[in-house]
Structure formats: structure tokens, C-alpha cells
Amino acid sequence: MSWYWQLSGDLNTGYSAEIYDIDLFDNSASVIADLQAGGHKVICYFSGGSYEDWRGIKRC
């Protein structure tokens, strides 16, 4: 399978990779749904329990 891995910056969705590995904090549910609708599998990075001081507060 082909992969595209991007964890920072504006997401480039122009790759034909079968799997996108993206940052969950920086991408919305609609971005994930759009990728899936385009036939891509999506894996999301998230940090559980660690402190990442460069991130702002995000409320769901």
C-alpha cells in the first residue's frame, strides 16, 4: 500500500496514496470524511497524556 505522512502544515490532499497519516489535532472530521470519500484510508496521530507546549487549547 502507498502512504502519505504529514503531521504539520496545511494538509496536501493531492497525493494518490492509499493511506493518509495525519495529525488529528490539526484536521477536522470533515477533512477525514473527504479523504475517506475519495477512497483513502486515514490514520490519525494523537498524543495521549503528554504535554505539547506548541499546541493551543482545542475544545470539541
C-alpha distance matrix in Angstrom:
0.0 3.8 6.6 10.2 12.8 16.4 19.2 22.3 23.9 23.5 20.0 18.5 16.8 16.7 13.2 10.9 7.8 6.2 7.4 10.8 12.6 16.3 19.8 21.4 24.8 24.3 22.6 24.3 23.4 23.7 21.0 18.6 19.9 19.5 15.8 15.4 17.8 15.7 12.9 10.8 10.3 12.6 13.4 16.8 18.6 22.2 25.1 27.2 30.7 30.6 32.5 30.9 34.0 32.3 31.3 33.8 34.7 32.6 34.0 32.2
3.8 0.0 3.8 7.0 10.1 13.6 16.7 19.5 20.8 20.4 17.0 15.2 13.9 13.5 9.8 8.2 4.9 5.3 6.3 8.9 10.9 14.3 18.0 20.0 23.2 22.2 20.6 22.7 22.3 22.3 19.3 17.4 19.1 18.2 14.4 14.9 17.2 14.7 12.6 10.2 10.4 12.0 12.9 15.9 17.5 21.3 24.2 26.7 30.1 29.6 31.2 29.2 32.1 30.1 29.2 31.8 32.9 31.0 32.7 31.2
6.6 3.8 0.0 3.8 6.4 9.9 13.0 15.8 17.4 17.3 14.0 12.8 12.0 12.5 9.1 8.9 5.2 6.1 4.8 5.9 7.4 10.7 14.3 16.5 19.6 18.7 17.4 19.8 19.8 20.1 16.9 15.1 17.4 16.7 13.0 14.0 16.8 14.5 13.0 9.7 9.4 9.8 10.1 12.7 14.0 17.8 20.6 23.3 26.7 26.1 27.5 25.4 28.2 26.3 25.4 28.1 29.3 27.5 29.4 28.1
10.2 7.0 3.8 0.0 3.8 6.6 10.1 12.5 13.8 13.6 10.5 9.3 9.2 10.0 7.3 8.6 5.8 7.9 6.2 4.9 6.2 8.4 12.0 14.6 17.3 15.8 14.8 17.5 18.1 18.3 14.8 13.7 16.4 15.4 11.8 13.8 16.4 14.2 13.6 10.2 10.4 9.7 10.1 11.7 12.9 16.5 19.4 22.5 25.7 24.8 25.8 23.3 25.8 23.5 22.7 25.3 26.8 25.1 27.2 26.2
12.8 10.1 6.4 3.8 0.0 3.8 6.7 9.6 11.7 12.5 9.8 10.0 10.8 12.4 10.4 12.2 9.5 11.1 8.3 6.0 4.7 6.3 9.2 12.4 14.7 13.5 13.3 16.4 17.5 18.3 14.8 13.8 17.1 16.6 13.4 15.4 18.4 16.7 16.2 12.6 12.0 10.1 9.2 9.8 10.0 13.6 16.1 19.4 22.4 21.2 22.1 19.7 22.2 20.0 19.4 22.2 23.9 22.5 24.9 24.3
16.4 13.6 9.9 6.6 3.8 0.0 3.8 5.9 7.9 9.0 7.0 8.1 10.0 12.2 11.3 13.9 12.0 13.8 11.1 7.8 6.3 5.3 7.3 10.8 12.3 10.6 10.9 14.5 16.3 17.0 13.4 13.3 16.8 16.2 13.6 16.1 18.9 17.4 17.8 14.3 14.0 11.4 10.6 9.9 9.7 12.7 15.1 18.6 21.4 20.0 20.3 17.4 19.5 17.0 16.4 19.1 21.0 19.8 22.5 22.3
19.2 16.7 13.0 10.1 6.7 3.8 0.0 3.8 7.2 9.3 8.3 10.7 12.7 15.4 14.8 17.4 15.4 16.8 13.6 10.2 7.6 5.3 5.0 8.7 9.5 8.3 9.8 13.5 15.7 17.1 13.9 13.8 17.6 17.5 15.4 17.8 20.7 19.8 20.2 16.7 15.8 12.6 11.0 9.0 7.7 9.9 11.9 15.6 18.1 16.5 16.6 13.6 15.8 13.4 12.8 15.7 17.6 16.8 19.7 19.9
22.3 19.5 15.8 12.5 9.6 5.9 3.8 0.0 3.8 6.9 7.6 10.2 13.1 15.6 15.8 18.9 17.6 19.4 16.6 12.9 11.0 8.1 7.1 10.4 10.0 7.7 9.9 13.7 16.6 17.5 14.4 15.3 18.9 18.5 16.9 19.7 22.2 21.3 22.3 19.0 18.6 15.5 14.4 12.1 10.8 12.3 13.9 17.6 19.7 17.7 16.9 13.5 14.8 11.7 11.5 14.1 16.6 16.1 19.3 20.0
23.9 20.8 17.4 13.8 11.7 7.9 7.2 3.8 0.0 3.8 6.1 8.7 12.0 14.2 15.3 18.7 18.2 20.3 18.0 14.3 13.2 10.3 9.7 12.4 11.6 8.4 10.2 13.7 16.9 17.1 13.9 15.6 18.9 17.9 16.8 20.1 22.0 20.9 22.5 19.6 19.9 17.0 16.7 14.6 14.0 15.4 17.2 20.7 22.8 20.8 19.7 16.1 16.8 13.3 12.9 14.8 17.5 16.8 20.0 20.7
23.5 20.4 17.3 13.6 12.5 9.0 9.3 6.9 3.8 0.0 3.8 6.4 9.3 11.7 13.6 16.9 17.0 19.1 17.3 13.6 13.5 10.5 10.6 12.7 12.3 8.6 9.0 12.0 15.1 14.5 11.4 13.7 16.6 15.0 14.4 17.9 19.4 18.2 20.3 17.8 18.7 16.1 16.6 14.9 15.2 16.9 19.2 22.5 24.9 23.4 22.4 19.0 19.7 16.2 15.2 16.5 18.6 17.3 20.1 20.3
20.0 17.0 14.0 10.5 9.8 7.0 8.3 7.6 6.1 3.8 0.0 3.8 6.1 9.0 10.4 13.5 13.4 15.4 13.6 10.0 10.4 8.0 9.3 11.4 12.1 8.8 8.0 10.9 13.3 12.7 9.1 10.9 13.8 12.2 10.9 14.5 16.1 14.8 16.6 14.1 15.0 12.7 13.5 12.5 13.5 15.8 18.6 21.8 24.6 23.5 23.1 20.0 21.3 18.2 16.8 18.4 20.1 18.3 20.7 20.3
18.5 15.2 12.8 9.3 10.0 8.1 10.7 10.2 8.7 6.4 3.8 0.0 3.8 5.6 7.3 10.7 11.3 13.9 13.0 10.0 11.4 10.2 12.3 14.6 15.7 12.6 11.4 14.0 15.8 14.6 10.9 12.5 14.9 12.5 10.9 14.5 15.8 13.6 15.5 13.3 15.0 13.5 14.9 14.8 16.0 18.7 21.7 25.0 27.9 26.7 26.5 23.3 24.7 21.5 20.4 22.1 23.9 22.1 24.4 23.8
16.8 13.9 12.0 9.2 10.8 10.0 12.7 13.1 12.0 9.3 6.1 3.8 0.0 3.8 5.7 8.2 9.3 11.4 11.1 8.7 11.2 10.6 13.3 14.8 16.7 13.9 11.7 13.5 14.5 12.9 9.3 10.5 12.2 9.5 7.7 11.3 12.2 9.9 11.9 10.1 12.4 11.6 13.9 14.4 16.5 19.4 22.7 25.7 28.9 28.1 28.3 25.4 27.1 24.1 22.6 24.0 25.4 23.1 24.9 23.7
16.7 13.5 12.5 10.0 12.4 12.2 15.4 15.6 14.2 11.7 9.0 5.6 3.8 0.0 3.8 6.6 8.9 11.7 12.4 10.9 13.7 13.7 16.7 18.5 20.3 17.4 15.5 17.2 18.1 16.2 12.8 13.9 15.2 12.1 10.3 13.5 13.9 10.8 12.8 11.5 14.4 14.3 16.7 17.7 19.7 22.7 25.9 29.0 32.2 31.3 31.5 28.5 30.1 27.0 25.8 27.4 28.9 26.7 28.7 27.5
13.2 9.8 9.1 7.3 10.4 11.3 14.8 15.8 15.3 13.6 10.4 7.3 5.7 3.8 0.0 3.8 5.5 8.8 9.7 8.9 12.0 13.0 16.4 18.5 20.8 18.3 16.5 18.5 19.1 17.7 14.3 14.4 15.9 13.4 10.6 13.2 14.3 10.9 11.8 10.0 12.6 13.0 15.1 16.7 18.6 22.0 25.2 28.2 31.5 30.7 31.2 28.4 30.3 27.5 26.5 28.4 29.9 27.8 29.8 28.6
10.9 8.2 8.9 8.6 12.2 13.9 17.4 18.9 18.7 16.9 13.5 10.7 8.2 6.6 3.8 0.0 3.8 6.4 8.8 9.4 13.0 14.7 18.4 20.1 22.8 20.7 18.5 20.1 19.9 18.6 15.5 14.9 15.9 13.5 10.4 12.2 13.0 9.4 9.4 8.3 11.2 12.7 15.3 17.6 19.9 23.4 26.7 29.5 33.0 32.5 33.4 30.8 33.0 30.4 29.2 31.1 32.3 30.0 31.6 30.0
7.8 4.9 5.2 5.8 9.5 12.0 15.4 17.6 18.2 17.0 13.4 11.3 9.3 8.9 5.5 3.8 0.0 3.8 5.5 6.8 10.1 12.5 16.3 18.2 21.2 19.6 17.6 19.4 19.2 18.6 15.4 14.1 15.6 14.0 10.4 11.7 13.6 10.6 9.5 7.2 9.0 10.4 12.3 15.0 17.1 20.8 24.0 26.7 30.2 29.7 30.9 28.6 31.1 28.7 27.6 29.8 30.9 28.7 30.4 28.8
6.2 5.3 6.1 7.9 11.1 13.8 16.8 19.4 20.3 19.1 15.4 13.9 11.4 11.7 8.8 6.4 3.8 0.0 3.8 6.9 10.1 13.0 16.7 17.9 21.3 20.3 18.0 19.3 18.4 18.1 15.4 13.3 14.4 13.5 9.8 9.9 12.0 9.7 7.4 5.0 6.2 8.7 10.9 14.2 16.8 20.3 23.7 26.0 29.6 29.6 31.1 29.1 31.9 29.9 28.4 30.5 31.2 28.8 30.1 28.1
7.4 6.3 4.8 6.2 8.3 11.1 13.6 16.6 18.0 17.3 13.6 13.0 11.1 12.4 9.7 8.8 5.5 3.8 0.0 3.8 6.5 9.6 13.3 14.5 18.0 17.3 15.3 16.9 16.2 16.6 13.8 11.4 13.2 13.0 9.3 9.5 12.6 11.0 9.1 5.5 4.7 5.7 7.3 10.5 13.0 16.5 19.9 22.2 25.8 25.8 27.4 25.5 28.4 26.6 25.0 27.2 27.9 25.6 27.0 25.2
10.8 8.9 5.9 4.9 6.0 7.8 10.2 12.9 14.3 13.6 10.0 10.0 8.7 10.9 8.9 9.4 6.8 6.9 3.8 0.0 3.8 6.1 9.9 11.5 14.7 13.7 11.8 13.9 13.9 14.3 11.1 9.3 11.9 11.6 8.1 9.5 12.7 11.3 10.6 6.8 6.3 4.9 6.2 8.2 10.6 14.1 17.5 20.1 23.6 23.4 24.6 22.4 25.2 23.1 21.6 23.7 24.6 22.3 24.0 22.5
12.6 10.9 7.4 6.2 4.7 6.3 7.6 11.0 13.2 13.5 10.4 11.4 11.2 13.7 12.0 13.0 10.1 10.1 6.5 3.8 0.0 3.8 7.2 9.2 12.4 12.0 11.0 13.6 14.0 15.3 12.3 10.3 13.6 14.0 10.9 12.2 15.6 14.7 14.0 10.2 8.6 6.0 4.6 5.6 7.1 10.7 13.9 16.7 20.1 19.7 21.0 19.0 21.9 20.1 18.8 21.2 22.1 20.2 22.1 21.0
16.3 14.3 10.7 8.4 6.3 5.3 5.3 8.1 10.3 10.5 8.0 10.2 10.6 13.7 13.0 14.7 12.5 13.0 9.6 6.1 3.8 0.0 3.8 6.3 9.0 8.2 7.6 10.6 11.8 13.2 10.2 9.1 12.8 13.2 10.8 12.7 15.9 15.4 15.6 12.0 10.8 7.5 6.4 5.0 6.0 9.1 12.3 15.4 18.6 18.0 18.8 16.5 19.1 17.1 15.4 17.7 18.7 16.8 18.9 18.1
19.8 18.0 14.3 12.0 9.2 7.3 5.0 7.1 9.7 10.6 9.3 12.3 13.3 16.7 16.4 18.4 16.3 16.7 13.3 9.9 7.2 3.8 0.0 3.8 5.5 5.6 6.4 9.6 11.5 13.6 11.1 10.5 14.3 15.1 13.5 15.3 18.4 18.4 18.8 15.4 14.0 10.3 8.5 5.4 4.8 6.5 9.5 12.6 15.6 14.9 15.4 13.0 15.6 13.7 11.8 14.0 15.0 13.4 15.7 15.4
21.4 20.0 16.5 14.6 12.4 10.8 8.7 10.4 12.4 12.7 11.4 14.6 14.8 18.5 18.5 20.1 18.2 17.9 14.5 11.5 9.2 6.3 3.8 0.0 3.8 5.6 5.4 7.3 8.7 11.5 10.0 9.0 12.5 14.2 13.2 14.4 17.5 18.2 18.7 15.7 13.9 10.1 8.7 5.1 5.7 5.8 9.2 11.5 14.6 14.8 15.4 13.7 16.2 14.8 12.1 13.5 13.5 11.2 12.9 12.0
24.8 23.2 19.6 17.3 14.7 12.3 9.5 10.0 11.6 12.3 12.1 15.7 16.7 20.3 20.8 22.8 21.2 21.3 18.0 14.7 12.4 9.0 5.5 3.8 0.0 3.8 5.8 7.7 10.2 12.9 11.7 11.7 15.0 16.5 16.0 17.6 20.3 21.1 21.9 19.0 17.6 13.8 12.4 8.8 8.2 7.0 9.1 11.4 13.8 13.6 13.3 11.3 13.3 11.8 8.7 9.7 9.9 7.9 10.3 10.4
24.3 22.2 18.7 15.8 13.5 10.6 8.3 7.7 8.4 8.6 8.8 12.6 13.9 17.4 18.3 20.7 19.6 20.3 17.3 13.7 12.0 8.2 5.6 5.6 3.8 0.0 3.8 6.9 10.2 11.8 9.9 11.0 14.3 14.9 14.5 16.9 19.2 19.5 20.8 18.1 17.4 13.8 13.1 10.0 9.9 9.9 12.2 15.0 17.3 16.6 15.9 13.2 14.6 12.2 9.5 10.6 11.6 9.7 12.4 12.5
22.6 20.6 17.4 14.8 13.3 10.9 9.8 9.9 10.2 9.0 8.0 11.4 11.7 15.5 16.5 18.5 17.6 18.0 15.3 11.8 11.0 7.6 6.4 5.4 5.8 3.8 0.0 3.8 6.8 8.1 6.2 7.3 10.5 11.2 11.1 13.3 15.5 16.1 17.5 15.1 14.7 11.3 11.5 9.0 10.4 11.1 14.1 16.5 19.4 19.2 19.0 16.6 18.3 16.0 13.2 13.9 14.3 11.6 13.3 12.4
24.3 22.7 19.8 17.5 16.4 14.5 13.5 13.7 13.7 12.0 10.9 14.0 13.5 17.2 18.5 20.1 19.4 19.3 16.9 13.9 13.6 10.6 9.6 7.3 7.7 6.9 3.8 0.0 3.8 5.3 5.3 6.6 8.7 10.0 11.1 12.7 14.3 15.7 17.4 15.6 15.2 12.2 13.0 10.8 12.8 13.0 16.0 17.8 20.6 21.0 20.9 19.0 20.5 18.5 15.3 15.2 14.8 11.4 12.1 10.4
23.4 22.3 19.8 18.1 17.5 16.3 15.7 16.6 16.9 15.1 13.3 15.8 14.5 18.1 19.1 19.9 19.2 18.4 16.2 13.9 14.0 11.8 11.5 8.7 10.2 10.2 6.8 3.8 0.0 3.8 5.5 5.1 6.1 8.6 9.9 10.5 12.1 14.2 15.6 14.2 13.6 11.0 12.3 10.9 13.6 13.9 17.2 18.4 21.5 22.5 22.9 21.4 23.3 21.7 18.4 18.3 17.3 13.7 13.6 10.9
23.7 22.3 20.1 18.3 18.3 17.0 17.1 17.5 17.1 14.5 12.7 14.6 12.9 16.2 17.7 18.6 18.6 18.1 16.6 14.3 15.3 13.2 13.6 11.5 12.9 11.8 8.1 5.3 3.8 0.0 3.8 5.4 4.9 6.0 8.6 9.7 10.2 12.2 14.3 13.6 14.0 12.2 14.3 13.4 16.3 17.1 20.5 22.0 25.1 25.8 26.0 24.2 25.8 23.7 20.6 20.4 19.7 16.2 16.2 13.7
21.0 19.3 16.9 14.8 14.8 13.4 13.9 14.4 13.9 11.4 9.1 10.9 9.3 12.8 14.3 15.5 15.4 15.4 13.8 11.1 12.3 10.2 11.1 10.0 11.7 9.9 6.2 5.3 5.5 3.8 0.0 3.8 5.5 5.1 6.3 8.7 9.8 10.7 12.8 11.4 12.1 10.0 12.2 11.5 14.3 15.7 19.2 21.3 24.5 24.7 24.9 22.7 24.4 22.1 19.3 19.7 19.7 16.6 17.4 15.4
18.6 17.4 15.1 13.7 13.8 13.3 13.8 15.3 15.6 13.7 10.9 12.5 10.5 13.9 14.4 14.9 14.1 13.3 11.4 9.3 10.3 9.1 10.5 9.0 11.7 11.0 7.3 6.6 5.1 5.4 3.8 0.0 3.8 5.5 5.2 6.2 8.6 9.9 11.0 9.2 9.0 6.8 9.2 9.0 12.4 14.1 17.8 19.6 23.0 23.6 24.4 22.6 24.8 22.9 20.1 20.8 20.6 17.4 17.9 15.6
19.9 19.1 17.4 16.4 17.1 16.8 17.6 18.9 18.9 16.6 13.8 14.9 12.2 15.2 15.9 15.9 15.6 14.4 13.2 11.9 13.6 12.8 14.3 12.5 15.0 14.3 10.5 8.7 6.1 4.9 5.5 3.8 0.0 3.8 5.4 5.0 6.0 8.5 9.9 9.5 9.9 9.1 12.0 12.4 15.9 17.5 21.1 22.6 26.0 26.9 27.8 26.1 28.3 26.3 23.4 23.7 23.2 19.7 19.7 16.9
19.5 18.2 16.7 15.4 16.6 16.2 17.5 18.5 17.9 15.0 12.2 12.5 9.5 12.1 13.4 13.5 14.0 13.5 13.0 11.6 14.0 13.2 15.1 14.2 16.5 14.9 11.2 10.0 8.6 6.0 5.1 5.5 3.8 0.0 3.8 5.4 5.0 6.2 8.9 8.9 10.7 10.2 13.5 14.2 17.5 19.5 23.1 25.0 28.5 28.9 29.5 27.4 29.4 27.0 24.4 24.8 24.7 21.4 21.8 19.4
15.8 14.4 13.0 11.8 13.4 13.6 15.4 16.9 16.8 14.4 10.9 10.9 7.7 10.3 10.6 10.4 10.4 9.8 9.3 8.1 10.9 10.8 13.5 13.2 16.0 14.5 11.1 11.1 9.9 8.6 6.3 5.2 5.4 3.8 0.0 3.8 5.4 5.1 6.7 5.5 7.4 7.3 10.8 12.1 15.4 17.9 21.7 23.8 27.3 27.7 28.5 26.3 28.6 26.3 23.9 24.9 25.2 22.1 22.9 20.7
15.4 14.9 14.0 13.8 15.4 16.1 17.8 19.7 20.1 17.9 14.5 14.5 11.3 13.5 13.2 12.2 11.7 9.9 9.5 9.5 12.2 12.7 15.3 14.4 17.6 16.9 13.3 12.7 10.5 9.7 8.7 6.2 5.0 5.4 3.8 0.0 3.8 5.2 5.1 4.9 6.0 7.0 10.6 12.6 16.3 18.6 22.4 24.0 27.7 28.4 29.7 28.0 30.5 28.5 26.0 26.9 26.7 23.5 23.8 21.2
17.8 17.2 16.8 16.4 18.4 18.9 20.7 22.2 22.0 19.4 16.1 15.8 12.2 13.9 14.3 13.0 13.6 12.0 12.6 12.7 15.6 15.9 18.4 17.5 20.3 19.2 15.5 14.3 12.1 10.2 9.8 8.6 6.0 5.0 5.4 3.8 0.0 3.8 5.4 7.2 9.4 10.7 14.4 16.2 19.8 22.0 25.8 27.4 31.0 31.8 32.9 31.0 33.3 31.2 28.5 29.2 28.9 25.6 25.7 22.9
15.7 14.7 14.5 14.2 16.7 17.4 19.8 21.3 20.9 18.2 14.8 13.6 9.9 10.8 10.9 9.4 10.6 9.7 11.0 11.3 14.7 15.4 18.4 18.2 21.1 19.5 16.1 15.7 14.2 12.2 10.7 9.9 8.5 6.2 5.1 5.2 3.8 0.0 3.8 5.8 9.1 10.8 14.6 16.6 20.0 22.7 26.5 28.5 32.1 32.5 33.5 31.3 33.6 31.2 28.9 29.9 30.1 27.0 27.6 25.2
12.9 12.6 13.0 13.6 16.2 17.8 20.2 22.3 22.5 20.3 16.6 15.5 11.9 12.8 11.8 9.4 9.5 7.4 9.1 10.6 14.0 15.6 18.8 18.7 21.9 20.8 17.5 17.4 15.6 14.3 12.8 11.0 9.9 8.9 6.7 5.1 5.4 3.8 0.0 3.8 6.8 9.7 13.3 16.0 19.5 22.4 26.1 27.9 31.6 32.2 33.6 31.7 34.3 32.2 30.0 31.2 31.4 28.3 28.8 26.3
10.8 10.2 9.7 10.2 12.6 14.3 16.7 19.0 19.6 17.8 14.1 13.3 10.1 11.5 10.0 8.3 7.2 5.0 5.5 6.8 10.2 12.0 15.4 15.7 19.0 18.1 15.1 15.6 14.2 13.6 11.4 9.2 9.5 8.9 5.5 4.9 7.2 5.8 3.8 0.0 3.8 6.3 9.8 12.7 16.0 19.0 22.7 24.7 28.4 28.8 30.2 28.3 31.0 28.9 26.9 28.4 28.7 25.9 26.8 24.5
10.3 10.4 9.4 10.4 12.0 14.0 15.8 18.6 19.9 18.7 15.0 15.0 12.4 14.4 12.6 11.2 9.0 6.2 4.7 6.3 8.6 10.8 14.0 13.9 17.6 17.4 14.7 15.2 13.6 14.0 12.1 9.0 9.9 10.7 7.4 6.0 9.4 9.1 6.8 3.8 0.0 3.8 6.9 10.2 13.5 16.5 20.1 21.8 25.5 26.2 27.9 26.4 29.3 27.7 25.6 27.3 27.4 24.6 25.4 23.0
12.6 12.0 9.8 9.7 10.1 11.4 12.6 15.5 17.0 16.1 12.7 13.5 11.6 14.3 13.0 12.7 10.4 8.7 5.7 4.9 6.0 7.5 10.3 10.1 13.8 13.8 11.3 12.2 11.0 12.2 10.0 6.8 9.1 10.2 7.3 7.0 10.7 10.8 9.7 6.3 3.8 0.0 3.8 6.5 10.0 12.9 16.5 18.4 22.1 22.6 24.2 22.6 25.6 24.0 21.8 23.5 23.6 20.9 21.9 19.8
13.4 12.9 10.1 10.1 9.2 10.6 11.0 14.4 16.7 16.6 13.5 14.9 13.9 16.7 15.1 15.3 12.3 10.9 7.3 6.2 4.6 6.4 8.5 8.7 12.4 13.1 11.5 13.0 12.3 14.3 12.2 9.2 12.0 13.5 10.8 10.6 14.4 14.6 13.3 9.8 6.9 3.8 0.0 3.8 6.8 9.8 13.3 15.2 18.9 19.3 21.2 19.9 23.1 21.8 19.8 21.9 22.0 19.7 20.9 19.2
16.8 15.9 12.7 11.7 9.8 9.9 9.0 12.1 14.6 14.9 12.5 14.8 14.4 17.7 16.7 17.6 15.0 14.2 10.5 8.2 5.6 5.0 5.4 5.1 8.8 10.0 9.0 10.8 10.9 13.4 11.5 9.0 12.4 14.2 12.1 12.6 16.2 16.6 16.0 12.7 10.2 6.5 3.8 0.0 3.8 6.4 10.1 12.2 15.8 16.2 17.8 16.4 19.5 18.3 16.2 18.2 18.3 16.1 17.5 16.2
18.6 17.5 14.0 12.9 10.0 9.7 7.7 10.8 14.0 15.2 13.5 16.0 16.5 19.7 18.6 19.9 17.1 16.8 13.0 10.6 7.1 6.0 4.8 5.7 8.2 9.9 10.4 12.8 13.6 16.3 14.3 12.4 15.9 17.5 15.4 16.3 19.8 20.0 19.5 16.0 13.5 10.0 6.8 3.8 0.0 3.8 6.9 9.7 13.1 12.9 14.5 13.1 16.5 15.6 13.9 16.4 16.9 15.4 17.3 16.7
22.2 21.3 17.8 16.5 13.6 12.7 9.9 12.3 15.4 16.9 15.8 18.7 19.4 22.7 22.0 23.4 20.8 20.3 16.5 14.1 10.7 9.1 6.5 5.8 7.0 9.9 11.1 13.0 13.9 17.1 15.7 14.1 17.5 19.5 17.9 18.6 22.0 22.7 22.4 19.0 16.5 12.9 9.8 6.4 3.8 0.0 3.8 6.3 9.7 9.9 11.5 10.8 14.2 14.0 11.9 14.1 14.1 12.9 14.7 14.4
25.1 24.2 20.6 19.4 16.1 15.1 11.9 13.9 17.2 19.2 18.6 21.7 22.7 25.9 25.2 26.7 24.0 23.7 19.9 17.5 13.9 12.3 9.5 9.2 9.1 12.2 14.1 16.0 17.2 20.5 19.2 17.8 21.1 23.1 21.7 22.4 25.8 26.5 26.1 22.7 20.1 16.5 13.3 10.1 6.9 3.8 0.0 3.8 6.4 6.1 8.2 8.2 11.9 12.6 11.0 13.5 13.5 13.3 15.2 15.6
27.2 26.7 23.3 22.5 19.4 18.6 15.6 17.6 20.7 22.5 21.8 25.0 25.7 29.0 28.2 29.5 26.7 26.0 22.2 20.1 16.7 15.4 12.6 11.5 11.4 15.0 16.5 17.8 18.4 22.0 21.3 19.6 22.6 25.0 23.8 24.0 27.4 28.5 27.9 24.7 21.8 18.4 15.2 12.2 9.7 6.3 3.8 0.0 3.8 5.8 8.7 10.2 13.6 15.1 13.3 15.1 14.2 14.0 15.1 15.4
30.7 30.1 26.7 25.7 22.4 21.4 18.1 19.7 22.8 24.9 24.6 27.9 28.9 32.2 31.5 33.0 30.2 29.6 25.8 23.6 20.1 18.6 15.6 14.6 13.8 17.3 19.4 20.6 21.5 25.1 24.5 23.0 26.0 28.5 27.3 27.7 31.0 32.1 31.6 28.4 25.5 22.1 18.9 15.8 13.1 9.7 6.4 3.8 0.0 3.8 6.8 9.5 12.5 14.8 13.5 15.1 14.2 14.8 15.9 16.9
30.6 29.6 26.1 24.8 21.2 20.0 16.5 17.7 20.8 23.4 23.5 26.7 28.1 31.3 30.7 32.5 29.7 29.6 25.8 23.4 19.7 18.0 14.9 14.8 13.6 16.6 19.2 21.0 22.5 25.8 24.7 23.6 26.9 28.9 27.7 28.4 31.8 32.5 32.2 28.8 26.2 22.6 19.3 16.2 12.9 9.9 6.1 5.8 3.8 0.0 3.8 6.4 9.6 12.0 11.5 13.7 13.7 15.0 16.9 18.4
32.5 31.2 27.5 25.8 22.1 20.3 16.6 16.9 19.7 22.4 23.1 26.5 28.3 31.5 31.2 33.4 30.9 31.1 27.4 24.6 21.0 18.8 15.4 15.4 13.3 15.9 19.0 20.9 22.9 26.0 24.9 24.4 27.8 29.5 28.5 29.7 32.9 33.5 33.6 30.2 27.9 24.2 21.2 17.8 14.5 11.5 8.2 8.7 6.8 3.8 0.0 3.8 6.0 9.0 8.9 11.0 11.5 13.6 15.9 18.1
30.9 29.2 25.4 23.3 19.7 17.4 13.6 13.5 16.1 19.0 20.0 23.3 25.4 28.5 28.4 30.8 28.6 29.1 25.5 22.4 19.0 16.5 13.0 13.7 11.3 13.2 16.6 19.0 21.4 24.2 22.7 22.6 26.1 27.4 26.3 28.0 31.0 31.3 31.7 28.3 26.4 22.6 19.9 16.4 13.1 10.8 8.2 10.2 9.5 6.4 3.8 0.0 3.8 5.6 5.9 8.9 10.5 12.5 15.5 17.7
34.0 32.1 28.2 25.8 22.2 19.5 15.8 14.8 16.8 19.7 21.3 24.7 27.1 30.1 30.3 33.0 31.1 31.9 28.4 25.2 21.9 19.1 15.6 16.2 13.3 14.6 18.3 20.5 23.3 25.8 24.4 24.8 28.3 29.4 28.6 30.5 33.3 33.6 34.3 31.0 29.3 25.6 23.1 19.5 16.5 14.2 11.9 13.6 12.5 9.6 6.0 3.8 0.0 3.8 5.5 7.7 10.0 12.8 16.0 18.8
32.3 30.1 26.3 23.5 20.0 17.0 13.4 11.7 13.3 16.2 18.2 21.5 24.1 27.0 27.5 30.4 28.7 29.9 26.6 23.1 20.1 17.1 13.7 14.8 11.8 12.2 16.0 18.5 21.7 23.7 22.1 22.9 26.3 27.0 26.3 28.5 31.2 31.2 32.2 28.9 27.7 24.0 21.8 18.3 15.6 14.0 12.6 15.1 14.8 12.0 9.0 5.6 3.8 0.0 3.8 6.7 9.9 12.2 15.8 18.5
31.3 29.2 25.4 22.7 19.4 16.4 12.8 11.5 12.9 15.2 16.8 20.4 22.6 25.8 26.5 29.2 27.6 28.4 25.0 21.6 18.8 15.4 11.8 12.1 8.7 9.5 13.2 15.3 18.4 20.6 19.3 20.1 23.4 24.4 23.9 26.0 28.5 28.9 30.0 26.9 25.6 21.8 19.8 16.2 13.9 11.9 11.0 13.3 13.5 11.5 8.9 5.9 5.5 3.8 0.0 3.8 6.7 8.5 12.1 14.7
33.8 31.8 28.1 25.3 22.2 19.1 15.7 14.1 14.8 16.5 18.4 22.1 24.0 27.4 28.4 31.1 29.8 30.5 27.2 23.7 21.2 17.7 14.0 13.5 9.7 10.6 13.9 15.2 18.3 20.4 19.7 20.8 23.7 24.8 24.9 26.9 29.2 29.9 31.2 28.4 27.3 23.5 21.9 18.2 16.4 14.1 13.5 15.1 15.1 13.7 11.0 8.9 7.7 6.7 3.8 0.0 3.8 6.3 9.8 12.9
34.7 32.9 29.3 26.8 23.9 21.0 17.6 16.6 17.5 18.6 20.1 23.9 25.4 28.9 29.9 32.3 30.9 31.2 27.9 24.6 22.1 18.7 15.0 13.5 9.9 11.6 14.3 14.8 17.3 19.7 19.7 20.6 23.2 24.7 25.2 26.7 28.9 30.1 31.4 28.7 27.4 23.6 22.0 18.3 16.9 14.1 13.5 14.2 14.2 13.7 11.5 10.5 10.0 9.9 6.7 3.8 0.0 3.8 6.6 10.0
32.6 31.0 27.5 25.1 22.5 19.8 16.8 16.1 16.8 17.3 18.3 22.1 23.1 26.7 27.8 30.0 28.7 28.8 25.6 22.3 20.2 16.8 13.4 11.2 7.9 9.7 11.6 11.4 13.7 16.2 16.6 17.4 19.7 21.4 22.1 23.5 25.6 27.0 28.3 25.9 24.6 20.9 19.7 16.1 15.4 12.9 13.3 14.0 14.8 15.0 13.6 12.5 12.8 12.2 8.5 6.3 3.8 0.0 3.8 6.6
34.0 32.7 29.4 27.2 24.9 22.5 19.7 19.3 20.0 20.1 20.7 24.4 24.9 28.7 29.8 31.6 30.4 30.1 27.0 24.0 22.1 18.9 15.7 12.9 10.3 12.4 13.3 12.1 13.6 16.2 17.4 17.9 19.7 21.8 22.9 23.8 25.7 27.6 28.8 26.8 25.4 21.9 20.9 17.5 17.3 14.7 15.2 15.1 15.9 16.9 15.9 15.5 16.0 15.8 12.1 9.8 6.6 3.8 0.0 3.8
32.2 31.2 28.1 26.2 24.3 22.3 19.9 20.0 20.7 20.3 20.3 23.8 23.7 27.5 28.6 30.0 28.8 28.1 25.2 22.5 21.0 18.1 15.4 12.0 10.4 12.5 12.4 10.4 10.9 13.7 15.4 15.6 16.9 19.4 20.7 21.2 22.9 25.2 26.3 24.5 23.0 19.8 19.2 16.2 16.7 14.4 15.6 15.4 16.9 18.4 18.1 17.7 18.8 18.5 14.7 12.9 10.0 6.6 3.8 0.0
